Amino acid sequence: MRFRLAMLGIATRTQVAVRGVGHVDFLVGTALVIEVDGKKYHTDEGRFEEDRRRDARLSVLGYRVLRFSYRQVFEHWSEVRAAITAAIARGDATR
């Protein structure tokens, strides 16, 4: 993901700590969080629910969250790219 975003000219920070949430995979600008979930760590019910709790908390704090699966990133990149570039074009990366 980092390489693909860099190829598009999109600057990211990785593993950024957000108070009350923990680390997020990627932060674009000051407000667009991108999470990429591998199947290994995100299939059990508890982890699934925790991811949604984190997304809701991020929203309360003023972040926009885009969550993709590892498979989406590598097999459906055009859809992922379109979602990310649309979010940036809308201004979702800034608060």
C-alpha positions as CSV (number, residue, x, y, z in Angstrom):
1,M,0.0,0.0,0.0
2,R,2.7,2.5,0.9
3,F,4.5,1.9,-2.4
4,R,1.3,2.2,-4.4
5,L,0.3,5.4,-2.7
6,A,3.8,6.8,-3.2
7,M,3.6,6.0,-6.9
8,L,0.5,8.1,-7.0
9,G,2.3,11.0,-5.3
10,I,0.2,10.5,-2.1
11,A,2.3,11.1,1.0
12,T,1.5,9.0,4.0
13,R,2.7,8.4,7.5
14,T,2.6,4.9,8.8
15,Q,1.8,3.4,12.2
16,V,0.7,6.8,13.6
17,A,-0.5,6.8,17.2
18,V,-3.9,8.2,17.8
19,R,-4.8,8.9,21.4
20,G,-7.7,6.7,22.6
21,V,-7.4,4.5,19.5
22,G,-3.9,3.2,19.1
23,H,-1.8,3.0,15.9
24,V,-3.4,3.3,12.5
25,D,-1.8,1.8,9.4
26,F,-1.7,4.9,7.3
27,L,-2.5,8.6,7.7
28,V,-2.9,10.8,4.7
29,G,-2.8,14.5,5.6
30,T,-4.2,15.1,9.0
31,A,-7.5,13.3,8.9
32,L,-7.6,10.4,6.3
33,V,-6.9,7.0,8.0
34,I,-6.4,4.0,5.7
35,E,-6.4,0.6,7.4
36,V,-5.4,-2.6,5.5
37,D,-6.6,-5.8,7.1
38,G,-5.0,-9.2,6.5
39,K,-7.3,-12.2,7.0
40,K,-5.0,-13.8,9.6
41,Y,-5.6,-11.1,12.3
42,H,-9.0,-9.8,11.4
43,T,-11.4,-12.7,11.0
44,D,-12.4,-13.6,14.6
45,E,-15.5,-11.9,16.0
46,G,-13.7,-10.0,18.7
47,R,-11.1,-8.4,16.4
48,F,-13.9,-7.6,13.9
49,E,-15.9,-5.8,16.6
50,E,-12.7,-4.0,17.8
51,D,-12.0,-2.7,14.3
52,R,-15.5,-1.2,14.1
53,R,-15.1,0.3,17.6
54,R,-11.8,1.9,16.5
55,D,-13.4,3.3,13.3
56,A,-16.3,4.8,15.3
57,R,-13.8,6.4,17.8
58,L,-11.7,7.8,14.9
59,S,-14.9,9.3,13.4
60,V,-15.7,11.0,16.7
61,L,-12.2,12.5,16.7
62,G,-12.6,13.9,13.2
63,Y,-10.9,11.3,11.1
64,R,-12.3,9.7,7.9
65,V,-11.5,5.9,7.8
66,L,-11.1,3.8,4.7
67,R,-10.7,0.1,5.5
68,F,-9.6,-2.4,2.9
69,S,-8.6,-6.0,2.9
70,Y,-5.2,-7.1,1.8
71,R,-6.9,-8.9,-1.1
72,Q,-8.6,-5.8,-2.2
73,V,-5.3,-3.9,-2.3
74,F,-3.6,-6.5,-4.4
75,E,-6.4,-7.9,-6.6
76,H,-8.7,-4.9,-7.0
77,W,-6.3,-2.0,-6.8
78,S,-8.2,0.2,-9.3
79,E,-11.2,0.2,-6.9
80,V,-9.1,0.9,-3.9
81,R,-7.2,3.7,-5.7
82,A,-10.5,5.2,-6.8
83,A,-11.8,5.3,-3.2
84,I,-8.7,6.9,-1.9
85,T,-8.3,9.5,-4.6
86,A,-12.0,10.4,-4.3
87,A,-11.6,10.8,-0.5
88,I,-8.6,13.1,-1.1
89,A,-10.4,15.1,-3.8
90,R,-13.4,15.6,-1.4
91,G,-11.0,17.0,1.3
92,D,-11.2,14.1,3.6
93,A,-7.5,14.2,4.3
94,T,-7.8,17.5,6.2
95,R,-9.8,18.6,9.2
